[in-house]
Protein backbone atom coordinates (compact mmCIF):
# COMPACT_ATOMS: atom_id res chain seq x y z
CA UNK A 1 0.00 0.00 0.00
CA UNK A 2 2.84 2.43 0.80
CA UNK A 3 2.01 6.13 1.20
CA UNK A 4 -1.62 6.93 0.38
CA UNK A 5 -2.28 10.28 -1.32
CA UNK A 6 -5.75 11.84 -1.43
CA UNK A 7 -6.88 14.75 -3.57
CA UNK A 8 -7.88 16.05 -6.98
CA UNK A 9 -6.62 15.53 -10.52
CA UNK A 10 -6.33 18.57 -12.78
CA UNK A 11 -5.60 19.16 -16.43
CA UNK A 12 -2.90 21.87 -16.49
CA UNK A 13 -2.92 24.24 -19.48
CA UNK A 14 0.29 26.28 -19.49
CA UNK A 15 1.23 29.20 -21.75
CA UNK A 16 4.84 30.33 -22.35
CA UNK A 17 5.87 33.51 -24.23
CA UNK A 18 8.29 33.30 -27.15
CA UNK A 19 9.63 36.82 -26.58
CA UNK A 20 9.64 39.20 -23.63
CA UNK A 21 6.44 38.75 -21.64
CA UNK A 22 4.10 41.77 -21.86
CA UNK A 23 1.78 41.76 -18.79
CA UNK A 24 -1.08 43.75 -20.33
CA UNK A 25 -0.60 42.80 -23.96
CA UNK A 26 -0.87 39.95 -26.41
CA UNK A 27 1.95 37.44 -26.20
CA UNK A 28 2.88 35.01 -28.93
CA UNK A 29 4.13 31.71 -27.59
CA UNK A 30 3.34 28.07 -27.05
CA UNK A 31 0.65 26.28 -25.05
CA UNK A 32 1.13 22.90 -23.37
CA UNK A 33 -1.39 20.61 -21.70
CA UNK A 34 -0.41 18.04 -19.09
CA UNK A 35 -2.02 16.20 -16.19
CA UNK A 36 -1.52 17.89 -12.84
CA UNK A 37 -3.09 18.70 -9.52
CA UNK A 38 -1.19 18.87 -6.23
CA UNK A 39 -2.02 15.36 -5.04
CA UNK A 40 -1.60 13.75 -8.48
CA UNK A 41 1.81 15.38 -8.82
CA UNK A 42 2.81 14.30 -5.30
CA UNK A 43 1.75 10.75 -6.15
CA UNK A 44 3.86 10.61 -9.30
CA UNK A 45 6.82 12.20 -7.51
CA UNK A 46 6.71 9.53 -4.80
CA UNK A 47 6.38 6.83 -7.45
CA UNK A 48 9.43 8.30 -9.23
CA UNK A 49 11.41 7.68 -6.03
CA UNK A 50 10.77 3.99 -6.81
CA UNK A 51 8.30 3.73 -3.96
CA UNK A 52 4.83 2.32 -4.57
CA UNK A 53 2.19 4.87 -3.49
CA UNK A 54 -1.58 4.49 -3.61
CA UNK A 55 -3.72 7.27 -5.08
CA UNK A 56 -7.26 7.83 -3.82
CA UNK A 57 -8.98 10.22 -6.20
CA UNK A 58 -11.46 10.87 -9.01
CA UNK A 59 -11.10 11.25 -12.78
CA UNK A 60 -13.52 11.98 -15.62
CA UNK A 61 -15.64 9.14 -17.01
CA UNK A 62 -13.97 9.66 -20.41
CA UNK A 63 -10.95 8.50 -22.33
CA UNK A 64 -9.00 11.31 -20.66
CA UNK A 65 -9.79 9.85 -17.25
CA UNK A 66 -8.65 6.42 -18.39
CA UNK A 67 -5.44 7.94 -19.73
CA UNK A 68 -4.70 9.51 -16.33
CA UNK A 69 -5.12 6.11 -14.69
CA UNK A 70 -2.97 4.32 -17.29
CA UNK A 71 -0.13 6.81 -16.92
CA UNK A 72 -0.15 6.45 -13.14
CA UNK A 73 -0.15 2.67 -13.50
CA UNK A 74 2.90 2.97 -15.78
CA UNK A 75 4.65 4.59 -12.79
CA UNK A 76 3.56 1.62 -10.62
CA UNK A 77 0.98 3.61 -8.67
CA UNK A 78 -1.79 1.60 -7.01
CA UNK A 79 -4.94 2.97 -8.71
CA UNK A 80 -7.54 0.65 -7.17
CA UNK A 81 -9.20 3.55 -5.36
CA UNK A 82 -9.55 5.96 -8.27
CA UNK A 83 -13.17 6.33 -9.39
CA UNK A 84 -14.41 7.57 -12.77
CA UNK A 85 -17.27 10.07 -12.41
CA UNK A 86 -18.73 12.84 -14.61
CA UNK A 87 -16.56 15.98 -14.43
CA UNK A 88 -14.24 14.28 -11.97
CA UNK A 89 -11.22 16.41 -12.89
CA UNK A 90 -10.41 20.10 -12.52
CA UNK A 91 -8.70 22.52 -14.89
CA UNK A 92 -5.80 24.89 -14.17
CA UNK A 93 -4.97 27.61 -16.70
CA UNK A 94 -1.66 29.43 -16.17
CA UNK A 95 0.56 31.97 -17.95
CA UNK A 96 4.31 32.10 -17.30
CA UNK A 97 6.84 34.91 -17.66
CA UNK A 98 10.36 34.62 -19.07
CA UNK A 99 11.75 33.54 -15.69
CA UNK A 100 9.42 30.54 -15.55
CA UNK A 101 7.20 32.01 -12.83
CA UNK A 102 3.39 31.98 -12.91
CA UNK A 103 2.05 35.51 -13.52
CA UNK A 104 -1.65 34.65 -13.77
CA UNK A 105 -3.82 31.58 -13.26
CA UNK A 106 -7.43 30.44 -13.00
CA UNK A 107 -8.60 27.06 -11.76
CA UNK A 108 -11.88 25.14 -11.84
CA UNK A 109 -12.17 22.66 -9.00
CA UNK A 110 -14.04 19.34 -9.36
CA UNK A 111 -16.64 18.02 -6.93
CA UNK A 112 -14.67 15.65 -4.68
CA UNK A 113 -17.47 14.39 -2.45
CA UNK A 114 -17.49 10.92 -4.09
CA UNK A 115 -14.16 10.43 -2.28
CA UNK A 116 -16.15 10.28 0.95
CA UNK A 117 -18.04 7.28 -0.44
CA UNK A 118 -14.71 5.55 -1.14
CA UNK A 119 -13.62 6.17 2.45
CA UNK A 120 -16.90 4.87 3.84
CA UNK A 121 -16.61 1.68 1.81
CA UNK A 122 -12.86 1.02 1.74
CA UNK A 123 -11.38 3.27 4.43
CA UNK A 124 -10.54 0.53 6.93
CA UNK A 125 -8.68 -1.65 4.43
CA UNK A 126 -6.78 1.36 3.07
CA UNK A 127 -5.73 2.94 6.36
CA UNK A 128 -4.87 -0.30 8.10
CA UNK A 129 -2.24 -1.03 5.43
CA UNK A 130 -0.99 2.50 4.68
CA UNK A 131 2.48 3.68 5.76
CA UNK A 132 1.18 7.26 5.97
CA UNK A 133 -1.41 9.60 4.44
CA UNK A 134 -0.97 12.76 2.36
CA UNK A 135 -4.14 14.83 2.04
CA UNK A 136 -5.18 18.10 0.44
CA UNK A 137 -6.64 19.92 3.43
CA UNK A 138 -8.80 22.12 1.20
CA UNK A 139 -11.02 19.19 0.25
CA UNK A 140 -14.53 19.08 1.67
CA UNK A 141 -14.61 19.16 5.47
CA UNK A 142 -16.42 15.83 5.69
CA UNK A 143 -13.60 14.14 3.73
CA UNK A 144 -10.86 15.68 5.88
CA UNK A 145 -12.71 14.80 9.08
CA UNK A 146 -13.22 11.18 8.00
CA UNK A 147 -9.56 10.91 6.97
CA UNK A 148 -8.31 12.14 10.33
CA UNK A 149 -10.67 9.79 12.18
CA UNK A 150 -9.41 6.77 10.22
CA UNK A 151 -5.78 7.83 10.66
CA UNK A 152 -6.28 8.13 14.42
CA UNK A 153 -7.99 4.72 14.52
CA UNK A 154 -5.02 3.02 12.86
CA UNK A 155 -2.24 5.24 14.23
CA UNK A 156 -1.09 6.58 10.86
CA UNK A 157 0.68 9.94 10.34
CA UNK A 158 -1.13 12.46 8.14
CA UNK A 159 0.74 15.10 6.14
CA UNK A 160 -1.24 18.06 4.87
CA UNK A 161 -0.77 19.94 1.60
CA UNK A 162 -2.94 22.69 0.16
CA UNK A 163 -4.07 23.65 -3.34
CA UNK A 164 -6.21 26.67 -2.39
CA UNK A 165 -5.39 28.33 0.93
CA UNK A 166 -8.51 30.51 0.80
CA UNK A 167 -10.48 27.28 1.19
CA UNK A 168 -7.84 25.71 3.41
CA UNK A 169 -8.34 28.46 6.00
CA UNK A 170 -11.80 27.03 6.63
CA UNK A 171 -10.03 23.80 7.71
CA UNK A 172 -7.60 25.60 10.05
CA UNK A 173 -8.86 23.76 13.12
CA UNK A 174 -7.79 20.44 11.55
CA UNK A 175 -4.11 21.46 11.35
CA UNK A 176 -3.57 20.54 15.01
CA UNK A 177 -4.38 16.93 14.11
CA UNK A 178 -1.85 16.68 11.26
CA UNK A 179 1.63 15.24 11.71
CA UNK A 180 2.98 18.04 9.48
CA UNK A 181 1.63 20.76 7.20
CA UNK A 182 3.37 22.31 4.18
CA UNK A 183 2.61 25.64 2.51
CA UNK A 184 4.43 28.53 0.85
CA UNK A 185 5.22 31.86 2.49
CA UNK A 186 2.23 33.64 0.95
CA UNK A 187 -0.10 30.89 2.18
CA UNK A 188 1.53 31.02 5.61
CA UNK A 189 0.77 34.74 5.67
CA UNK A 190 -2.90 33.97 5.07
CA UNK A 191 -2.81 31.23 7.70
CA UNK A 192 -1.50 33.57 10.40
CA UNK A 193 -2.97 36.86 9.09
CA UNK A 194 0.56 38.27 8.85
CA UNK A 195 2.61 39.73 6.00
CA UNK A 196 5.82 37.71 5.81
CA UNK A 197 7.13 39.39 2.65
CA UNK A 198 10.62 40.82 3.05
CA UNK A 199 11.61 38.53 5.90
CA UNK A 200 14.86 36.61 5.60
CA UNK A 201 14.61 32.83 5.94
CA UNK A 202 16.27 33.03 9.36
CA UNK A 203 13.80 35.63 10.60
CA UNK A 204 10.84 33.74 9.15
CA UNK A 205 11.99 30.57 10.92
CA UNK A 206 11.96 32.48 14.23
CA UNK A 207 8.48 33.88 13.58
CA UNK A 208 7.05 30.57 12.37
CA UNK A 209 8.47 28.82 15.44
CA UNK A 210 6.48 31.16 17.69
CA UNK A 211 3.35 30.78 15.57
CA UNK A 212 3.28 26.96 15.55
CA UNK A 213 3.73 26.80 19.32
CA UNK A 214 0.91 29.29 19.83
CA UNK A 215 -1.37 27.53 17.31
CA UNK A 216 -0.34 24.02 18.47
CA UNK A 217 0.51 22.85 14.96
CA UNK A 218 2.82 19.82 15.39
CA UNK A 219 5.12 20.56 12.43
CA UNK A 220 5.02 23.33 9.83
CA UNK A 221 7.21 23.75 6.76
CA UNK A 222 7.07 26.97 4.74
CA UNK A 223 8.62 27.02 1.27
CA UNK A 224 10.24 30.24 0.01
CA UNK A 225 11.08 29.49 -3.62
CA UNK A 226 14.69 30.36 -4.43
CA UNK A 227 15.35 31.05 -0.74
CA UNK A 228 14.63 27.45 0.23
CA UNK A 229 12.34 26.47 3.08
CA UNK A 230 11.98 27.02 6.81
CA UNK A 231 10.64 24.54 9.34
CA UNK A 232 9.48 24.53 12.95
CA UNK A 233 7.72 22.21 15.36
CA UNK A 234 5.90 22.49 18.68
CA UNK A 235 9.00 21.36 20.58
CA UNK A 236 10.93 24.43 19.48
CA UNK A 237 13.03 22.79 16.77
CA UNK A 238 13.43 25.22 13.85
CA UNK A 239 15.73 25.91 10.96
CA UNK A 240 16.38 26.87 7.36
CA UNK A 241 16.91 24.48 4.46
CA UNK A 242 18.55 26.38 1.57
CA UNK A 243 17.43 25.86 -2.01
CA UNK A 244 19.81 24.24 -4.47
CA UNK A 245 21.38 26.57 -7.03
CA UNK A 246 20.04 25.50 -10.43
CA UNK A 247 18.88 27.21 -13.64
CA UNK A 248 15.10 27.66 -13.50
CA UNK A 249 12.98 26.81 -16.54
CA UNK A 250 9.53 26.27 -15.00
CA UNK A 251 8.55 26.38 -11.32
CA UNK A 252 5.31 24.41 -11.80
CA UNK A 253 5.23 21.35 -9.57
CA UNK A 254 8.32 22.28 -7.54
CA UNK A 255 6.26 22.79 -4.39
CA UNK A 256 4.48 19.48 -4.97
CA UNK A 257 7.81 17.68 -5.35
CA UNK A 258 9.01 19.29 -2.13
CA UNK A 259 5.87 18.00 -0.37
CA UNK A 260 6.49 14.53 -1.78
CA UNK A 261 10.07 14.50 -0.51
CA UNK A 262 9.02 15.75 2.90
CA UNK A 263 6.32 13.09 3.22
CA UNK A 264 8.70 10.35 2.11
CA UNK A 265 11.36 11.45 4.58
CA UNK A 266 9.02 11.75 7.56
CA UNK A 267 7.28 8.47 6.73
CA UNK A 268 10.50 6.49 6.57
CA UNK A 269 12.34 7.71 9.65
CA UNK A 270 14.04 10.99 8.75
CA UNK A 271 14.13 14.09 10.97
CA UNK A 272 12.21 17.20 9.93
CA UNK A 273 15.37 18.84 8.60
CA UNK A 274 16.45 15.70 6.74
CA UNK A 275 12.98 15.38 5.21
CA UNK A 276 13.16 19.03 4.08
CA UNK A 277 16.50 18.29 2.40
CA UNK A 278 14.91 15.46 0.44
CA UNK A 279 12.11 17.83 -0.56
CA UNK A 280 14.63 20.45 -1.69
CA UNK A 281 16.45 17.82 -3.75
CA UNK A 282 13.27 16.79 -5.58
CA UNK A 283 12.12 20.39 -6.10
CA UNK A 284 15.45 21.33 -7.70
CA UNK A 285 15.13 18.42 -10.12
CA UNK A 286 11.74 19.73 -11.30
CA UNK A 287 12.48 23.41 -11.94
CA UNK A 288 15.29 22.65 -14.40
CA UNK A 289 12.72 21.16 -16.81
CA UNK A 290 9.23 22.01 -18.10
CA UNK A 291 7.83 18.86 -16.51
CA UNK A 292 5.74 19.19 -13.34
CA UNK A 293 7.14 16.10 -11.61
CA UNK A 294 10.61 14.93 -10.65
CA UNK A 295 12.68 12.43 -12.65
CA UNK A 296 13.36 8.96 -11.31
CA UNK A 297 15.57 8.47 -8.25
CA UNK A 298 16.51 5.38 -6.31
CA UNK A 299 15.60 5.61 -2.60
CA UNK A 300 19.23 5.33 -1.48
CA UNK A 301 20.12 8.39 -3.61
CA UNK A 302 17.84 10.32 -1.25
CA UNK A 303 19.35 8.82 1.87
CA UNK A 304 16.54 6.30 2.37
CA UNK A 305 17.46 2.81 3.51
CA UNK A 306 14.74 1.22 1.40
CA UNK A 307 15.05 -1.51 -1.21
CA UNK A 308 13.18 -0.97 -4.47
CA UNK A 309 9.94 -2.94 -4.64
CA UNK A 310 9.06 -5.00 -7.71
Helices and strands as residue ranges (DSSP letters): E 3-6, E 10-17, E 29-36, H 38-47, E 54-60, H 63-74, E 82-85, E 90-96, E 102-108, H 114-129, E 132-136, H 141-154, E 158-161, H 165-168, G 169-177, E 180-184, H 185-192, H 201-215, E 219-223, G 225-227, E 229-233, E 238-241, H 254-267, H 272-287, G 299-302
